[in-house]
Amino acid sequence: SSGINAEWPLRPGQPLLTGLILRSDEERITETSGLEGRVEHAPHFKNLEFLFPETTRNFSQLPLQYKGFCGFSIAVHDRLLLPGNPLIGVLRYKDHFFCFTSKEAAVKFAADPDRYIAHIAEAAKRSPELIQLLELHMQFSTITPYGKSAEPGHMIEKPLTKRDSGIQTEVHPIESNIDPDYEWNEWEMRRKAIKLANLRTRITHSVQTDGSNFRRNNATQIYQPKTQDTQTTRVKGTSVPKPSVFIAGLRGCKSETTEAYKVDLTLDVDTHNDICD
């Protein structure tokens, strides 16, 4: 094309291009964007999924691996960087998304993705500039992204040394310093503040008379008398008989008139004392 001729005016490789048709990336992507260029789901694609625009939400915002370049071309064609065409089908493998230049490349890559991913890592070791270009920082722990590097231009840094650590604390620690005068109520604090402010305006007055002048308090202590008991050799007591009176004739009489008789049954003192002894 005219654009290729303008960029390559001396044509040093013209004999090598005899009989070949040169196509730009835009022309190649346009040719493979039809329905016939899409990958068809096959039963041998186990645990693999191809995503398409009409079945995937936010299809244009998928984070493509290798900055959108075809992983099959990088691994097979000696690190050849060809932009992939997502319309062919984006392969989802281990939460990573891969796009390819053709349906054949997608099918071959899906047959053994781990092998091609390992080939790309080996290719990046031979050409370290691909690590930054294809964003392969996760596969190389000693490489820092160019934008996050402490010193611009230095991509390879000292590996970070990591180790596991743990800490244990009390489940419910109890504060030992407890202030009994602590107050959380705002109105109670206001009341105390007003009380202290009022005390500043108070004056203590004292009065002293002529009788209390230069006197001191005196206190006297005495011994209380102890309780004393007296016990005799014989305990004697006196009891009187209980009065007992019986009234006869109050009931059971057949006559019309009732005659009652009062009988004194009280014992005399001597007889009562003899019975008690």
Accessible surface in RSA format (square Angstrom, percent):
REM  Atomic radii and reference values for relative SASA: ProtOr
REM  Chains: A
REM  Algorithm: Lee & Richards
REM  Probe-radius: 1.40
REM  Slices: 20
REM RES _ NUM      All-atoms   Total-Side   Main-Chain    Non-polar    All polar
REM                ABS   REL    ABS   REL    ABS   REL    ABS   REL    ABS   REL
RES SER A   1    92.84  78.5  47.89  63.9  44.95 103.6  57.19 121.8  35.65  49.9
RES SER A   2    97.19  82.1  82.64 110.3  14.56  33.5  52.06 110.8  45.14  63.2
RES GLY A   3    42.33  52.2   0.00   N/A  42.33  52.2  39.27 107.8   3.06   6.8
RES ILE A   4    53.58  30.5  52.68  39.2   0.90   2.2  53.17  38.3   0.41   1.1
RES ASN A   5    67.25  46.4  61.35  59.3   5.90  14.2  15.15  36.5  52.10  50.4
RES ALA A   6    80.39  73.9  49.40  76.2  30.99  70.5  60.74  85.5  19.65  52.0
RES GLU A   7   154.34  88.6 121.22  91.7  33.13  78.9  49.19  95.1 105.15  85.9
RES TRP A   8    97.66  39.2  97.29  47.1   0.36   0.9  90.75  48.4   6.91  11.2
RES PRO A   9    97.94  71.4  73.78  67.3  24.16  87.8  77.60  64.1  20.34 126.4
RES LEU A  10   159.87  89.0 135.06  96.6  24.80  62.4 138.43  97.2  21.44  57.7
RES ARG A  11   120.79  50.7 109.47  55.8  11.32  27.0  26.34  36.0  94.46  57.2
RES PRO A  12    98.42  71.7  63.49  57.9  34.92 126.9  73.96  61.1  24.46 152.0
RES GLY A  13     9.98  12.3   0.00   N/A   9.98  12.3   9.40  25.8   0.58   1.3
RES GLN A  14    85.86  48.0  84.95  62.1   0.91   2.2  30.97  65.9  54.89  41.6
RES PRO A  15   102.53  74.7  81.69  74.5  20.84  75.8  86.55  71.5  15.98  99.3
RES LEU A  16   147.02  81.9 128.52  91.9  18.50  46.5 132.16  92.8  14.86  40.0
RES LEU A  17    42.15  23.5  36.16  25.9   5.99  15.0  36.16  25.4   5.99  16.1
RES THR A  18   108.81  77.4  84.43  85.6  24.38  58.1  75.71 101.7  33.10  50.0
RES GLY A  19    78.13  96.4   0.00   N/A  78.13  96.4  41.56 114.1  36.57  81.9
RES LEU A  20   115.47  64.3  94.74  67.8  20.73  52.1  96.05  67.5  19.43  52.3
RES ILE A  21   154.88  88.1 129.08  96.2  25.80  62.2 132.20  95.2  22.67  61.5
RES LEU A  22    74.14  41.3  53.35  38.2  20.79  52.3  55.50  39.0  18.64  50.2
RES ARG A  23   128.13  53.8  95.16  48.5  32.97  78.5  21.43  29.3 106.70  64.7
RES SER A  24    58.04  49.0  46.15  61.6  11.89  27.4  50.02 106.5   8.02  11.2
RES ASP A  25    62.89  44.1  59.07  58.8   3.82   9.0  15.52  36.5  47.37  47.2
RES GLU A  26   140.34  80.6 136.57 103.3   3.77   9.0  53.29 103.1  87.04  71.1
RES GLU A  27    89.99  51.7  85.16  64.4   4.83  11.5  36.22  70.1  53.77  43.9
RES ARG A  28    30.19  12.7  30.19  15.4   0.00   0.0  24.77  33.9   5.42   3.3
RES ILE A  29    51.28  29.2  51.25  38.2   0.03   0.1  51.28  36.9   0.00   0.0
RES THR A  30   102.92  73.2  88.66  89.9  14.26  34.0  67.83  91.1  35.09  53.1
RES GLU A  31   100.28  57.6  71.76  54.3  28.52  67.9  44.21  85.5  56.07  45.8
RES THR A  32    30.50  21.7  28.22  28.6   2.29   5.5  29.97  40.3   0.53   0.8
RES SER A  33    38.73  32.7  21.82  29.1  16.92  39.0  18.99  40.4  19.75  27.7
RES GLY A  34    26.96  33.2   0.00   N/A  26.96  33.2  23.74  65.2   3.21   7.2
RES LEU A  35   142.20  79.2 126.50  90.5  15.70  39.5 126.66  88.9  15.54  41.8
RES GLU A  36   136.91  78.6 114.98  87.0  21.93  52.2  78.01 150.9  58.90  48.1
RES GLY A  37    14.84  18.3   0.00   N/A  14.84  18.3  14.42  39.6   0.43   1.0
RES ARG A  38    48.29  20.3  46.66  23.8   1.63   3.9  15.44  21.1  32.86  19.9
RES VAL A  39     4.96   3.3   0.36   0.3   4.60  11.1   0.36   0.3   4.60  12.5
RES GLU A  40   137.03  78.7 125.69  95.1  11.34  27.0  47.62  92.1  89.41  73.0
RES HIS A  41   124.50  68.0  95.59  66.4  28.91  74.0  70.18  72.3  54.32  63.2
RES ALA A  42    28.75  26.4  18.31  28.3  10.43  23.7  21.65  30.5   7.10  18.8
RES PRO A  43   132.41  96.5 104.99  95.7  27.42  99.7 118.87  98.1  13.54  84.1
RES HIS A  44   113.14  61.8  89.66  62.3  23.48  60.1  78.59  81.0  34.54  40.2
RES PHE A  45    20.90  10.5   6.68   4.1  14.22  37.0   6.87   4.2  14.02  40.1
RES LYS A  46   162.56  79.3 146.15  89.7  16.41  39.1  94.38  85.0  68.17  72.6
RES ASN A  47   153.67 106.0 112.42 108.6  41.24  99.3  41.36  99.5 112.30 108.5
RES LEU A  48    29.98  16.7   8.47   6.1  21.52  54.1  10.43   7.3  19.56  52.6
RES GLU A  49    83.03  47.7  81.73  61.8   1.31   3.1  28.85  55.8  54.19  44.2
RES PHE A  50     6.75   3.4   1.23   0.8   5.52  14.4   1.23   0.7   5.52  15.8
RES LEU A  51    14.60   8.1  14.51  10.4   0.10   0.2  14.60  10.3   0.00   0.0
RES PHE A  52    18.52   9.3  18.52  11.5   0.00   0.0  18.52  11.2   0.00   0.0
RES PRO A  53    46.88  34.2  32.16  29.3  14.72  53.5  32.48  26.8  14.39  89.4
RES GLU A  54   117.98  67.7  75.74  57.3  42.24 100.6  66.99 129.6  50.99  41.6
RES THR A  55   105.02  74.7  65.91  66.8  39.12  93.2  69.56  93.4  35.46  53.6
RES THR A  56    28.23  20.1  16.11  16.3  12.12  28.9  19.14  25.7   9.10  13.7
RES ARG A  57   212.49  89.2 187.82  95.7  24.67  58.7  71.20  97.3 141.29  85.6
RES ASN A  58    92.38  63.7  76.68  74.1  15.70  37.8  16.38  39.4  76.00  73.5
RES PHE A  59    27.51  13.8  19.40  12.0   8.11  21.1  19.40  11.8   8.11  23.2
RES SER A  60   110.96  93.8  70.62  94.2  40.34  92.9  55.07 117.3  55.89  78.3
RES GLN A  61   138.40  77.4 111.02  81.1  27.38  65.2  39.03  83.1  99.37  75.4
RES LEU A  62    33.45  18.6  20.98  15.0  12.47  31.4  21.43  15.1  12.02  32.3
RES PRO A  63    97.11  70.8  81.47  74.3  15.64  56.8  93.36  77.1   3.75  23.3
RES LEU A  64    50.69  28.2  31.77  22.7  18.91  47.5  31.77  22.3  18.91  50.9
RES GLN A  65    46.15  25.8  44.24  32.3   1.91   4.5   1.49   3.2  44.65  33.9
RES TYR A  66     5.92   2.8   2.43   1.4   3.49   9.1   1.11   0.8   4.81   5.9
RES LYS A  67   111.72  54.5  83.77  51.4  27.95  66.5  50.74  45.7  60.98  65.0
RES GLY A  68    13.42  16.5   0.00   N/A  13.42  16.5  11.05  30.3   2.36   5.3
RES PHE A  69    43.98  22.0  42.89  26.6   1.10   2.9  42.89  26.0   1.10   3.1
RES CYS A  70     0.00   0.0   0.00   0.0   0.00   0.0   0.00   0.0   0.00   0.0
RES GLY A  71     0.62   0.8   0.00   N/A   0.62   0.8   0.00   0.0   0.62   1.4
RES PHE A  72    20.82  10.4  20.82  12.9   0.00   0.0  20.82  12.6   0.00   0.0
RES SER A  73     3.45   2.9   3.45   4.6   0.00   0.0   0.00   0.0   3.45   4.8
RES ILE A  74     1.16   0.7   0.00   0.0   1.16   2.8   0.00   0.0   1.16   3.1
RES ALA A  75    22.11  20.3   0.00   0.0  22.11  50.3   0.74   1.0  21.37  56.6
RES VAL A  76    75.55  49.7  46.84  42.4  28.71  69.2  51.30  44.6  24.26  65.8
RES HIS A  77    97.41  53.2  82.32  57.2  15.09  38.6  52.28  53.9  45.12  52.5
RES ASP A  78    98.69  69.1  77.47  77.1  21.21  50.2  38.82  91.4  59.87  59.7
RES ARG A  79    71.92  30.2  59.36  30.3  12.56  29.9  11.45  15.6  60.47  36.6
RES LEU A  80    79.79  44.4  76.14  54.5   3.65   9.2  79.79  56.0   0.00   0.0
RES LEU A  81    53.88  30.0  36.29  26.0  17.59  44.2  36.29  25.5  17.59  47.3
RES LEU A  82    46.49  25.9  46.49  33.3   0.00   0.0  46.49  32.7   0.00   0.0
RES PRO A  83    40.98  29.9  40.40  36.8   0.58   2.1  40.98  33.8   0.00   0.0
RES GLY A  84     8.66  10.7   0.00   N/A   8.66  10.7   0.00   0.0   8.66  19.4
RES ASN A  85     1.87   1.3   1.87   1.8   0.00   0.0   0.24   0.6   1.63   1.6
RES PRO A  86    42.68  31.1  42.68  38.9   0.00   0.0  42.68  35.2   0.00   0.0
RES LEU A  87    65.91  36.7  65.60  46.9   0.30   0.8  65.60  46.1   0.30   0.8
RES ILE A  88     0.11   0.1   0.11   0.1   0.00   0.0   0.11   0.1   0.00   0.0
RES GLY A  89     0.09   0.1   0.00   N/A   0.09   0.1   0.00   0.0   0.09   0.2
RES VAL A  90     0.48   0.3   0.48   0.4   0.00   0.0   0.48   0.4   0.00   0.0
RES LEU A  91     0.00   0.0   0.00   0.0   0.00   0.0   0.00   0.0   0.00   0.0
RES ARG A  92   102.14  42.9  98.30  50.1   3.84   9.1   9.61  13.1  92.53  56.1
RES TYR A  93    29.25  13.7  28.02  15.9   1.24   3.2  20.60  15.5   8.65  10.7
RES LYS A  94   137.09  66.9 108.51  66.6  28.57  68.0  84.48  76.0  52.61  56.0
RES ASP A  95   110.37  77.3  92.52  92.1  17.85  42.2  28.82  67.8  81.55  81.3
RES HIS A  96    83.15  45.4  81.59  56.7   1.56   4.0  50.98  52.5  32.17  37.4
RES PHE A  97    27.17  13.6  27.12  16.8   0.06   0.1  27.12  16.4   0.06   0.2
RES PHE A  98     3.68   1.8   2.83   1.8   0.85   2.2   3.68   2.2   0.00   0.0
RES CYS A  99     1.19   0.9   0.26   0.3   0.93   2.2   0.00   0.0   1.19   1.3
RES PHE A 100     0.09   0.0   0.05   0.0   0.05   0.1   0.05   0.0   0.05   0.1
RES THR A 101    14.71  10.5  12.60  12.8   2.11   5.0   2.96   4.0  11.75  17.8
RES SER A 102    33.62  28.4  33.19  44.3   0.43   1.0  23.58  50.2  10.04  14.1
RES LYS A 103    66.31  32.3  63.28  38.8   3.02   7.2  29.08  26.2  37.23  39.7
RES GLU A 104   106.28  61.0 102.34  77.4   3.94   9.4  60.15 116.3  46.13  37.7
RES ALA A 105     4.69   4.3   3.42   5.3   1.27   2.9   4.01   5.6   0.69   1.8
RES ALA A 106     0.00   0.0   0.00   0.0   0.00   0.0   0.00   0.0   0.00   0.0
RES VAL A 107    53.24  35.0  53.20  48.2   0.04   0.1  53.20  46.2   0.04   0.1
RES LYS A 108   113.13  55.2 108.37  66.5   4.76  11.3  59.76  53.8  53.37  56.8
RES PHE A 109     0.00   0.0   0.00   0.0   0.00   0.0   0.00   0.0   0.00   0.0
RES ALA A 110     3.97   3.6   0.00   0.0   3.97   9.0   0.00   0.0   3.97  10.5
RES ALA A 111    76.35  70.2  41.63  64.2  34.72  79.0  47.25  66.5  29.10  77.1
RES ASP A 112    57.08  40.0  55.71  55.5   1.37   3.2  15.84  37.3  41.24  41.1
RES PRO A 113    12.62   9.2  12.62  11.5   0.00   0.0  12.62  10.4   0.00   0.0
RES ASP A 114    73.49  51.5  67.50  67.2   5.99  14.2  31.32  73.7  42.17  42.1
RES ARG A 115   112.59  47.3 105.43  53.7   7.16  17.0  49.89  68.2  62.70  38.0
RES TYR A 116    15.89   7.4  15.89   9.0   0.00   0.0   2.18   1.6  13.71  16.9
RES ILE A 117    38.45  21.9  38.45  28.6   0.00   0.0  38.45  27.7   0.00   0.0
RES ALA A 118    53.07  48.8  46.52  71.8   6.55  14.9  52.29  73.6   0.78   2.1
RES HIS A 119    77.65  42.4  73.99  51.4   3.66   9.4  53.79  55.4  23.86  27.8
RES ILE A 120     0.94   0.5   0.55   0.4   0.39   0.9   0.55   0.4   0.39   1.0
RES ALA A 121    17.46  16.1  17.46  27.0   0.00   0.0  17.46  24.6   0.00   0.0
RES GLU A 122    83.74  48.1  83.39  63.1   0.34   0.8  29.05  56.2  54.68  44.6
RES ALA A 123     2.27   2.1   2.27   3.5   0.00   0.0   2.27   3.2   0.00   0.0
RES ALA A 124     0.24   0.2   0.24   0.4   0.00   0.0   0.24   0.3   0.00   0.0
RES LYS A 125   121.88  59.5  96.98  59.5  24.90  59.3  59.34  53.4  62.54  66.6
RES ARG A 126   150.69  63.3 118.44  60.4  32.25  76.8  70.19  95.9  80.50  48.8
RES SER A 127    12.54  10.6  10.94  14.6   1.60   3.7   2.98   6.3   9.56  13.4
RES PRO A 128    69.95  51.0  67.84  61.8   2.11   7.7  67.87  56.0   2.08  12.9
RES GLU A 129   109.94  63.1 100.68  76.2   9.26  22.0  61.77 119.5  48.17  39.3
RES LEU A 130    11.41   6.4  11.41   8.2   0.00   0.0  11.41   8.0   0.00   0.0
RES ILE A 131    11.96   6.8  11.96   8.9   0.00   0.0  11.96   8.6   0.00   0.0
RES GLN A 132    36.24  20.3  23.02  16.8  13.22  31.5  20.45  43.5  15.79  12.0
RES LEU A 133    77.06  42.9  70.48  50.4   6.57  16.5  76.62  53.8   0.43   1.2
RES LEU A 134     1.93   1.1   0.28   0.2   1.65   4.2   0.28   0.2   1.65   4.4
RES GLU A 135   100.76  57.8  82.27  62.2  18.49  44.0  17.68  34.2  83.07  67.8
RES LEU A 136     4.10   2.3   2.06   1.5   2.04   5.1   4.10   2.9   0.00   0.0
RES HIS A 137    35.17  19.2  28.69  19.9   6.48  16.6  18.75  19.3  16.41  19.1
RES MET A 138   185.21  95.9 155.14 102.7  30.07  71.6 125.25 106.5  59.97  79.4
RES GLN A 139    76.80  42.9  42.67  31.2  34.13  81.3  37.15  79.1  39.66  30.1
RES PHE A 140    29.85  14.9  25.67  15.9   4.18  10.9  29.70  18.0   0.15   0.4
RES SER A 141   109.72  92.7  72.34  96.5  37.38  86.1  54.89 116.9  54.83  76.8
RES THR A 142    51.00  36.3  47.31  48.0   3.68   8.8  30.96  41.6  20.03  30.3
RES ILE A 143    20.14  11.5  11.07   8.2   9.07  21.9  11.07   8.0   9.07  24.6
RES THR A 144    33.97  24.2  32.58  33.0   1.39   3.3  19.06  25.6  14.91  22.5
RES PRO A 145    40.13  29.2  40.13  36.6   0.00   0.0  40.13  33.1   0.00   0.0
RES TYR A 146   121.20  56.6 113.42  64.5   7.78  20.2  81.90  61.5  39.31  48.5
RES GLY A 147    77.26  95.3   0.00   N/A  77.26  95.3  39.62 108.7  37.64  84.3
RES LYS A 148   163.88  79.9 135.67  83.2  28.20  67.1  89.07  80.2  74.80  79.7
RES SER A 149    16.27  13.7   0.10   0.1  16.17  37.2   0.31   0.7  15.96  22.4
RES ALA A 150    95.20  87.5  57.30  88.4  37.90  86.2  68.69  96.7  26.51  70.2
RES GLU A 151   102.30  58.7 101.18  76.5   1.12   2.7  36.67  70.9  65.63  53.6
RES PRO A 152   113.20  82.5  93.71  85.4  19.50  70.9  95.49  78.8  17.72 110.1
RES GLY A 153    51.35  63.3   0.00   N/A  51.35  63.3  26.27  72.1  25.08  56.2
RES HIS A 154   108.06  59.1 104.01  72.3   4.05  10.4  59.37  61.2  48.70  56.7
RES MET A 155    61.88  32.0  58.31  38.6   3.57   8.5  52.90  45.0   8.98  11.9
RES ILE A 156   124.57  70.9 102.45  76.3  22.12  53.3 102.45  73.8  22.12  60.0
RES GLU A 157    63.62  36.5  51.76  39.2  11.86  28.2  30.32  58.7  33.29  27.2
RES LYS A 158   178.72  87.2 156.89  96.3  21.83  52.0 105.61  95.1  73.11  77.9
RES PRO A 159    77.51  56.5  69.81  63.6   7.71  28.0  71.05  58.7   6.46  40.2
RES LEU A 160   149.11  83.0 125.14  89.5  23.97  60.3 126.72  89.0  22.39  60.2
RES THR A 161   135.55  96.4  99.21 100.6  36.34  86.6  75.34 101.2  60.21  91.0
RES LYS A 162   174.07  84.9 141.56  86.9  32.51  77.4  89.19  80.3  84.88  90.4
RES ARG A 163   218.12  91.6 185.06  94.3  33.05  78.7  69.79  95.4 148.32  89.9
RES ASP A 164   151.02 105.8 120.66 120.1  30.36  71.8  42.13  99.1 108.90 108.6
RES SER A 165   109.76  92.8  68.12  90.9  41.64  95.9  43.38  92.4  66.38  93.0
RES GLY A 166    78.69  97.0   0.00   N/A  78.69  97.0  39.50 108.4  39.19  87.8
RES ILE A 167   163.13  92.8 127.44  94.9  35.69  86.0 134.28  96.7  28.86  78.3
RES GLN A 168   173.53  97.0 143.03 104.5  30.50  72.6  49.33 105.0 124.20  94.2
RES THR A 169   106.53  75.8  81.23  82.3  25.30  60.3  61.83  83.0  44.70  67.6
RES GLU A 170   127.60  73.3 107.37  81.2  20.22  48.2  51.90 100.4  75.69  61.8
RES VAL A 171   129.77  85.4 102.50  92.8  27.27  65.7 108.62  94.4  21.15  57.4
RES HIS A 172   153.69  84.0 136.36  94.8  17.33  44.3  96.68  99.6  57.02  66.3
RES PRO A 173    98.40  71.7  75.55  68.9  22.85  83.1  75.82  62.6  22.59 140.4
RES ILE A 174   156.59  89.1 128.62  95.8  27.97  67.4 132.00  95.1  24.59  66.7
RES GLU A 175   119.06  68.4 106.80  80.8  12.26  29.2  51.36  99.4  67.69  55.3
RES SER A 176   109.19  92.3  76.43 102.0  32.76  75.5  53.09 113.1  56.10  78.6
RES ASN A 177   121.60  83.9 104.29 100.8  17.32  41.7  25.22  60.7  96.38  93.2
RES ILE A 178   132.53  75.4 110.21  82.1  22.31  53.8 113.56  81.8  18.97  51.5
RES ASP A 179    83.82  58.7  70.59  70.3  13.23  31.3  28.41  66.9  55.41  55.3
RES PRO A 180   122.93  89.6  86.52  78.9  36.41 132.3  95.79  79.1  27.13 168.6
RES ASP A 181   113.62  79.6  97.13  96.7  16.49  39.0  29.17  68.7  84.45  84.2
RES TYR A 182   156.63  73.1 134.17  76.3  22.46  58.4 102.13  76.7  54.50  67.2
RES GLU A 183    49.77  28.6  39.45  29.8  10.32  24.6   5.76  11.1  44.00  35.9
RES TRP A 184   198.37  79.6 175.76  85.1  22.61  53.1 153.06  81.6  45.31  73.5
RES ASN A 185    53.20  36.7  52.60  50.8   0.59   1.4   2.52   6.1  50.68  49.0
RES GLU A 186   101.13  58.1  97.45  73.7   3.69   8.8  37.42  72.4  63.71  52.0
RES TRP A 187   181.74  72.9 176.43  85.4   5.31  12.5 150.20  80.1  31.53  51.2
RES GLU A 188    46.76  26.8  44.19  33.4   2.57   6.1  10.78  20.9  35.98  29.4
RES MET A 189   105.03  54.4  98.46  65.2   6.56  15.6  89.16  75.8  15.87  21.0
RES ARG A 190   121.74  51.1 117.69  60.0   4.05   9.6  32.09  43.9  89.65  54.3
RES ARG A 191   126.35  53.1 121.78  62.1   4.57  10.9  68.46  93.6  57.89  35.1
RES LYS A 192    79.82  38.9  79.43  48.7   0.39   0.9  55.68  50.1  24.15  25.7
RES ALA A 193    59.43  54.6  49.29  76.1  10.15  23.1  54.21  76.3   5.22  13.8
RES ILE A 194   107.74  61.3 105.74  78.8   2.00   4.8 107.71  77.6   0.03   0.1
RES LYS A 195   119.44  58.3 115.30  70.7   4.14   9.9  63.94  57.5  55.50  59.1
RES LEU A 196   116.58  64.9 113.77  81.4   2.82   7.1 113.97  80.0   2.61   7.0
RES ALA A 197    55.96  51.5  46.77  72.2   9.19  20.9  49.51  69.7   6.45  17.1
RES ASN A 198    68.83  47.5  68.15  65.9   0.68   1.6   9.94  23.9  58.89  56.9
RES LEU A 199   102.90  57.3  90.43  64.7  12.46  31.3  90.60  63.6  12.30  33.1
RES ARG A 200   212.18  89.1 174.78  89.1  37.40  89.0  59.15  80.8 153.03  92.7
RES THR A 201    99.50  70.8  71.76  72.7  27.74  66.1  75.29 101.1  24.20  36.6
RES ARG A 202   159.81  67.1 138.78  70.7  21.03  50.1  54.94  75.1 104.87  63.6
RES ILE A 203   136.60  77.7 110.81  82.6  25.79  62.2 116.10  83.6  20.50  55.6
RES THR A 204   136.46  97.1 105.33 106.8  31.12  74.2  73.77  99.1  62.69  94.8
RES HIS A 205   154.31  84.3 123.58  85.9  30.73  78.6  85.31  87.9  69.00  80.3
RES SER A 206   112.34  94.9  77.91 104.0  34.43  79.3  47.77 101.7  64.57  90.5
RES VAL A 207   143.75  94.6 105.64  95.6  38.11  91.8 109.93  95.5  33.82  91.7
RES GLN A 208   125.68  70.3  92.16  67.4  33.53  79.8  30.47  64.9  95.21  72.2
RES THR A 209    86.63  61.6  78.43  79.5   8.20  19.6  74.42 100.0  12.21  18.5
RES ASP A 210   140.48  98.4 121.73 121.2  18.75  44.3  39.33  92.6 101.15 100.9
RES GLY A 211    54.89  67.7   0.00   N/A  54.89  67.7  39.83 109.3  15.06  33.7
RES SER A 212    52.16  44.1  44.05  58.8   8.11  18.7  43.43  92.5   8.73  12.2
RES ASN A 213    65.19  45.0  58.29  56.3   6.91  16.6   8.86  21.3  56.33  54.4
RES PHE A 214   187.60  93.9 150.45  93.2  37.14  96.7 163.33  99.0  24.27  69.5
RES ARG A 215   179.56  75.4 146.46  74.7  33.11  78.8  42.07  57.5 137.49  83.3
RES ARG A 216   197.04  82.7 174.46  88.9  22.58  53.8  75.10 102.6 121.94  73.9
RES ASN A 217   151.86 104.7 126.53 122.3  25.33  61.0  36.36  87.5 115.50 111.6
RES ASN A 218   122.34  84.4  84.81  82.0  37.53  90.4  33.03  79.5  89.31  86.3
RES ALA A 219   107.45  98.8  67.23 103.8  40.22  91.5  73.46 103.5  33.99  90.0
RES THR A 220   128.66  91.5  88.86  90.1  39.80  94.8  62.49  83.9  66.17 100.0
RES GLN A 221   170.84  95.5 140.60 102.8  30.24  72.0  49.28 104.9 121.56  92.2
RES ILE A 222   124.25  70.7 105.17  78.3  19.08  46.0 109.15  78.6  15.10  41.0
RES TYR A 223   214.92 100.3 191.99 109.2  22.93  59.7 147.51 110.9  67.41  83.1
RES GLN A 224   143.24  80.1 119.49  87.3  23.74  56.5  57.08 121.5  86.15  65.3
RES PRO A 225   122.93  89.6  93.83  85.5  29.10 105.8 104.99  86.7  17.93 111.5
RES LYS A 226   167.36  81.6 143.49  88.0  23.88  56.8  94.88  85.4  72.48  77.2
RES THR A 227   130.13  92.6  96.02  97.3  34.11  81.3  66.98  90.0  63.15  95.5
RES GLN A 228   146.02  81.7 115.01  84.1  31.01  73.8  39.68  84.5 106.34  80.7
RES ASP A 229   136.61  95.7  98.73  98.3  37.89  89.6  39.19  92.2  97.42  97.2
RES THR A 230   133.72  95.1  96.43  97.8  37.30  88.9  66.89  89.8  66.84 101.0
RES GLN A 231   173.18  96.8 138.40 101.1  34.78  82.8  46.16  98.3 127.02  96.3
RES THR A 232    94.05  66.9  76.89  77.9  17.17  40.9  72.74  97.7  21.31  32.2
RES THR A 233   150.69 107.2 109.73 111.2  40.96  97.6  90.31 121.3  60.38  91.3
RES ARG A 234   174.87  73.4 158.70  80.9  16.17  38.5  53.02  72.5 121.85  73.9
RES VAL A 235   139.24  91.6 111.78 101.2  27.46  66.2 114.53  99.5  24.71  67.0
RES LYS A 236   159.79  78.0 123.65  75.9  36.14  86.1  76.34  68.7  83.45  88.9
RES GLY A 237    76.03  93.8   0.00   N/A  76.03  93.8  38.49 105.6  37.54  84.1
RES THR A 238   136.14  96.8  95.06  96.4  41.08  97.9  66.73  89.6  69.41 104.9
RES SER A 239    59.19  50.0  49.25  65.7   9.95  22.9  45.51  96.9  13.68  19.2
RES VAL A 240   116.77  76.8 103.49  93.7  13.28  32.0 103.49  89.9  13.28  36.0
RES PRO A 241    21.67  15.8  14.19  12.9   7.48  27.2  14.21  11.7   7.46  46.4
RES LYS A 242   175.23  85.5 160.04  98.2  15.19  36.2 106.43  95.8  68.80  73.3
RES PRO A 243   105.17  76.6  89.83  81.9  15.34  55.8  90.08  74.4  15.09  93.8
RES SER A 244    50.11  42.3  44.78  59.8   5.33  12.3  25.73  54.8  24.39  34.2
RES VAL A 245    78.37  51.6  44.21  40.0  34.16  82.3  44.37  38.6  34.00  92.2
RES PHE A 246   111.33  55.7 109.56  67.9   1.77   4.6 111.33  67.5   0.00   0.0
RES ILE A 247    83.76  47.7  69.34  51.7  14.41  34.7  69.34  49.9  14.41  39.1
RES ALA A 248    32.26  29.7  29.42  45.4   2.84   6.5  32.26  45.4   0.00   0.0
RES GLY A 249    21.14  26.1   0.00   N/A  21.14  26.1  10.69  29.3  10.44  23.4
RES LEU A 250   119.71  66.7  91.97  65.8  27.75  69.7  92.19  64.7  27.52  74.1
RES ARG A 251   219.37  92.1 196.07 100.0  23.30  55.5  79.26 108.3 140.11  84.9
RES GLY A 252    79.01  97.4   0.00   N/A  79.01  97.4  42.92 117.8  36.09  80.8
RES CYS A 253    63.63  48.1  32.50  36.3  31.13  73.2  14.39  36.5  49.24  53.1
RES LYS A 254   210.58 102.7 170.65 104.7  39.93  95.1 120.51 108.5  90.07  95.9
RES SER A 255    74.53  63.0  51.14  68.2  23.39  53.9  49.46 105.3  25.07  35.1
RES GLU A 256   181.21 104.0 142.08 107.5  39.14  93.2  64.02 123.8 117.19  95.7
RES THR A 257    96.84  68.9  91.26  92.5   5.58  13.3  77.52 104.1  19.31  29.2
RES THR A 258    84.64  60.2  53.29  54.0  31.36  74.7  26.07  35.0  58.57  88.5
RES GLU A 259   109.07  62.6 101.30  76.6   7.77  18.5  41.24  79.8  67.83  55.4
RES ALA A 260    58.32  53.6  26.94  41.6  31.39  71.4  27.10  38.2  31.22  82.7
RES TYR A 261   134.80  62.9 131.34  74.7   3.46   9.0 106.77  80.2  28.03  34.6
RES LYS A 262   156.28  76.2 122.17  75.0  34.12  81.2  65.24  58.7  91.05  97.0
RES VAL A 263    63.70  41.9  61.50  55.7   2.21   5.3  63.70  55.4   0.00   0.0
RES ASP A 264   102.86  72.1  75.65  75.3  27.21  64.3  31.56  74.3  71.30  71.1
RES LEU A 265    97.04  54.0  80.88  57.9  16.15  40.6  86.79  61.0  10.25  27.6
RES THR A 266    51.54  36.7  27.24  27.6  24.30  57.9  25.13  33.8  26.41  39.9
RES LEU A 267    85.27  47.5  78.40  56.1   6.87  17.3  80.76  56.7   4.51  12.1
RES ASP A 268    87.98  61.6  73.95  73.6  14.02  33.2  48.81 114.9  39.17  39.1
RES VAL A 269    80.38  52.9  78.69  71.2   1.69   4.1  78.69  68.4   1.69   4.6
RES ASP A 270   104.13  72.9 101.31 100.8   2.83   6.7  29.07  68.4  75.06  74.9
RES THR A 271    55.69  39.6  52.77  53.5   2.92   7.0  35.20  47.3  20.49  31.0
RES HIS A 272    36.12  19.7  36.12  25.1   0.00   0.0  25.30  26.1  10.82  12.6
RES ASN A 273    53.66  37.0  52.72  50.9   0.94   2.3  18.43  44.4  35.22  34.0
RES ASP A 274   105.22  73.7  87.19  86.8  18.03  42.6  29.16  68.6  76.06  75.9
RES ILE A 275   119.64  68.1  92.55  68.9  27.08  65.3  99.58  71.7  20.06  54.4
RES CYS A 276    79.72  60.3  41.99  46.8  37.74  88.7  27.98  70.9  51.75  55.8
RES ASP A 277   153.05 107.2  90.35  89.9  62.70 148.3  48.21 113.5 104.85 104.6
END  Absolute sums over single chains surface
CHAIN  1 A    24334.4      19584.6       4749.8      13886.4      10448.1
END  Absolute sums over all chains
TOTAL         24334.4      19584.6       4749.8      13886.4      10448.1
